[in-house]
Amino acid sequence: MSNVATNSEKEKSTIFETILSSPGMNEKCKINLVLSRQNIILLSRLIETGLLSGKNVFEDEIINVLSKESLEEMKAIHEEVLKRGNLVEFYQKLKLI
């Protein structure tokens, strides 16, 4: 049964990788977000612990196929939302608790 699951996971990964590398998927899109500072901190923490922790062991097939460039873009988003929310210092102090 685990062999079937492994094949299914490989197929999903292949499909997601194909979709993510399709024409136009690297095209930049402008997104305007209005978030509370609470949600900025939560989003930043989710990005940091989920993608930037360095562990890079995910059970999700889409995240498993992210390129290094995509991870770098997520890091930039993480930094930018904290900066725009005027929360960089606060977030760093919060992490020290």
C-alpha positions in Angstrom: 0.0 0.0 0.0 2.9 2.4 0.8 4.2 1.9 -2.7 0.9 3.0 -4.2 1.0 6.1 -1.9 4.6 6.8 -3.0 3.7 6.6 -6.7 0.6 8.8 -6.1 2.8 11.4 -4.3 5.4 11.3 -7.1 2.6 11.8 -9.7 1.2 14.8 -7.7 4.7 16.3 -7.4 5.2 15.9 -11.1 1.8 17.6 -11.9 2.5 20.5 -9.5 6.0 21.0 -10.9 4.6 21.1 -14.4 1.9 23.6 -13.4 4.4 25.8 -11.6 6.7 25.8 -14.6 4.0 26.5 -17.1 4.3 29.6 -19.4 3.3 32.8 -17.6 3.7 31.4 -14.1 6.8 33.5 -13.4 5.0 36.6 -14.6 4.9 39.2 -11.8 1.5 40.3 -10.5 0.9 43.2 -8.2 -1.2 42.4 -5.2 -2.5 45.0 -2.7 -3.1 43.7 0.8 -4.6 45.4 3.7 -3.7 43.5 6.8 -3.9 44.1 10.5 -0.5 44.2 12.3 -1.6 41.1 14.1 -2.0 39.3 10.8 1.3 40.7 9.5 3.1 39.1 12.4 1.2 35.8 11.9 1.9 35.8 8.1 5.6 36.6 8.7 5.9 33.9 11.3 4.2 31.4 9.0 6.6 32.2 6.2 9.6 32.1 8.4 8.8 28.9 10.2 7.3 27.1 7.2 9.6 28.1 4.4 12.7 29.9 5.8 13.6 27.6 8.7 16.1 25.7 6.6 14.5 22.3 7.4 12.7 22.1 4.0 11.0 18.9 4.9 7.4 19.3 3.8 4.5 16.9 3.5 2.9 19.2 0.9 3.6 18.3 -2.8 3.4 21.9 -4.0 5.9 23.3 -1.4 8.2 20.4 -2.1 8.8 21.6 -5.7 9.4 25.2 -4.9 12.5 26.6 -6.5 15.3 28.4 -4.7 14.1 31.6 -6.5 10.6 31.1 -5.1 11.9 30.7 -1.6 14.0 33.9 -2.0 10.8 35.7 -3.1 9.0 34.4 0.0 11.8 35.8 2.1 11.5 39.2 0.4 7.7 39.1 1.1 8.4 38.2 4.7 10.8 41.2 5.1 8.6 43.6 3.1 5.4 43.0 5.1 7.2 43.5 8.3 8.8 46.7 7.0 5.5 48.1 5.7 3.7 47.3 8.9 6.5 49.1 10.8 7.1 45.9 12.8 10.7 44.8 12.0 12.1 45.7 15.4 9.0 44.6 17.3 9.1 41.2 15.5 12.7 40.7 16.2 12.1 41.4 19.9 9.0 39.2 19.9 11.1 36.3 18.6 13.5 36.6 21.6 10.8 35.9 24.1 
